[in-house]
């Protein structure tokens, strides 16, 4: 029985690398993989899944108004054995519902990799819907500089201070975000506020 999987973690927890490794493993068994990512993620190119360790693969782009269930149904002649979505936090909640329908009606497993929360520790809409609908939820872990488990995607400014206000969406890598444990994030956020 196919399942909807959500594998989440903070920045630096190897989500994209795991997505590409999963793709490789299925293809090595002769299975067809549909790799995609939301259009919002253009950091390494709109139509590419790229990991910081250098792995990269072409991917289909999911536009906000795209109906994934209809696209899958229309492509049935090119039947996919598995679907992998990177940067799943940027999915619309409707996309998650459509992926759920593909799992249920076509018995095709769907793996979604993404962030749980933003830099303010608030759930992304796509991630929230995945927590509600996924059959399997797994955290991919990494560490804070203190050695504790990182759980916050700390946004940092040009001076290296933690930022706690602003738009939810800001593309960036190590120059803009740092994985932190909650305690270190809270301390750094308070220090940043007191410096203003």
N, C-alpha and C positions, 0 to 999 in steps of 0.2 A: 504494500500500500504506500503510495507516494505521500510525501509530507511537504509542508511549507516550513522552511528553516530560516531562522534569523540568527546570524552570528554577528555580534556587536562588540565594540571595544572603543577605547579612546584613540586619538591620533597616535600613531607609532605602535599599534598592537598587531600589525601585519595583516590587516583585513584584506587589502587588495592582493597581497601576495597569496593569502589563503584562497581567495577567489580564483586566482590563476592556477594555483596548484590543483584545486578541485576540478577545474576545467581540464587540465592536463590528464589527471587520473581517469576521468570519464572517457576522454578521447583515446587514451591508451587502450581502453577496453573496446574500442570501435564504436562508441556512442557519439551521437550528434548533440552538440552543446550550443544553446543560444545564449551568448554573452551580451549583456547590455548594461547601460548606466543612464541615469537621468541627464537631460540636456544641461542642467544647472552646473554640472561639473565639467569645466573647460580647462582646468589647470594644466593638464598635459596634452590637451587636444580634445576636441568634442567627441571624437569617435575612437577613443583609446582607453583601455584600463591599464594603468601604470602603477607599479609599486616602487617604493623608495629603494628597494634593493636591486632595481634594474629590470625586473620582469615587466613585459608589456605585450598586449594583444589588442587587435582591432575589436571594436564592440559596436553594436547598434545603439543608437541614441533614442532615449524615451522622452518625447515631448510631453508637456503638461496635459495636453488634451488628447493624447493617444489612448486608444482602448486596446490594452495588451491582449485581452481575451479575443477580440475580433481579429487582431493581427495574427495571433497564434492560429486561430481557426482558419483564416485565409491562407496561411502557409502550411496547412496540414500535409500538403504533398511533400514538403521538405521536413517532415516530422522530426521534432527535436525530442531527444531522450531525457534531457535535463535542461533547466533554465538557471542561469546564474546572473544575479544583479549586484553590481558594485555601487557604492555610495547610495545605498538604499534609503538613507535618512532623507534624501531629496525627492523620494517618490511622493506622489499625491496619495492620500488615503484611498482614493478610487483605484489607483494602480495596484495597491496591495490587495484590495478586494478582487480585482480581475485576476491577479496571480493565484489567489485562493481558489477561484473558479477553475483555473487551468489544472491545478492540483486535483480538485474534486472530480471534474468531468473528464479529464484526459489521463489521469493517473500519472502525471509527469512531476517529478520532484523539482522544487524551486528553492534555490539557496540565495538568500539575501544577506549581503555583508554591508555594514554601515555603523555609523555613530549612534549612540543612544541619545545623548543630550548635547546641547550647544554649550557655548562658553559661559552661559549664565546658569547652567545645570538644569535647563528646561528641555523637555522632550521635543524632538522634531516631530511634525505631524506624521510623516511616513513611518518613523520608528514607533510612535505610539500605536499606530494601526497594526504594525507587525507584532508588537507585544500582545495585542488583543487577539490576533488571528493565527499566529504561528503555532504549529504543532510542537516545534522544538526551538528553544531559545538558549543560546550558548554565548557566554562571555569569553572574548579573546583578551587575555590579560597582558599588561605591561607594567613597568614600575615607574614611580616618581623618583626624583633625584635623591630623596631621603631613604629610598629602599622600600617604601610602602607601596601598596597596590594603587596604581593610578586609576582614577575614576572621573576626572574632570579634564575637559579640553580647554585648558587655560589660554585665553587670547592675550597676546602681549603686544605692546605698542613698540615704536621705534627705539625707545629707551630701555626696553626690556621689562616694563612694568605691566602687571596684570590689569586687564581692562574688564569691567563688569557691566558696561552699558554700551548700547549700539545695536545695529541691525543684526538679526540672527544669522544672516547669510554673508559670509566673507570668505572667499576662497583663499587658501594659503597653506603653507607647509610649516617647516621648522622656524621660518622667519616670523610667523604670525601666531603659532600655537605651540603649547608645551603640555605634555601629559603630566598631571599632578594628582597627588592624593588630596582628599577634601581638606584635610588639616592644613597642608602647605598652601593650597589654593586660597583658603579663607584668610590665612595669615598674610599672604602676599597681596590679596585684594584690599585688606584693611591698611596695610602699609602704603599701597598706591593711593588710596583715598586720603590718607593723612599727609601725603606729599603735595597734594593739590592746594 
